[in-house]
């Protein structure tokens, strides 16, 4: 099984915890590392992490408002 995540530390971690939310656009720079561990089920797991040096928010908080539109007929669907 594989997984990936971004790791932040100290003040950067506090800022991310305060302002990040699912769906927010960010740019991350840092170094990648791959590590493995054994899960509770005995299987070896691999995880790829980006250890962030910098996280840049690409939109303001006010800009991140998911919009939902009710569709009355199928002609409005994009697919």
Residue, then its C-alpha position, 0 to 999 in steps of 0.5 A: x500500500x502507498x500513501x503520501x503527505x506533506x509534513x510541516x514543523x514549528x510555526x509553519x505547522x501552526x499556520x497550516x493548521x490554522x488556515x488550510x482546509x480541504x480543497x485550498x490551493x497551495x504551493x509546497x516546496x521542500x524535500x521528498x522522502x520515502x519511508x516504510x513501516x510495518x502495519x498492525x496487520x504485518x504488511x510492509x507499508x510505504x509512504x512518500x512525504x514532502x517535508x515542507x520548507x515553504x507553503x504558499x497559499x494561492x488563494x485568499x480565505x474568502x475565495x475558497x467557498x465551494x459552490x453547489x448548483x442544482x441541476x434541473x436537466x441533464x443538458x447543464x452537465x459538463x459530461 
